[in-house]
């Protein structure tokens, strides 16, 4: 399996600072959706990016392109039409060794 960079791209550059109540609710669902995948180990990390040019978010996700397409299709922010998403492979990604704490 390959790691991918998944980018969530809201439709407004200032989205993070101008969300409506409904958009905040949707983004809460989006966070819950990705947290579930984080807990299963499929996602290494996810969150917002402090890019001064626009609002966007990322996830580092393990899977094949068809699996990423399925994740994108089920992302609450994409389903609600408040953001789009894309993903690209990270074939040389180096991560810290995962350890189980005893």
Secondary structure as UniProt FT lines:
FT   STRAND          2..10
FT   TURN            13..14
FT   HELIX           15..18
FT   HELIX           21..39
FT   TURN            40..41
FT   STRAND          43..49
FT   TURN            52..53
FT   STRAND          56..63
FT   HELIX           65..74
FT   HELIX           76..79
FT   TURN            80..81
FT   STRAND          83..89
FT   TURN            91..92
//
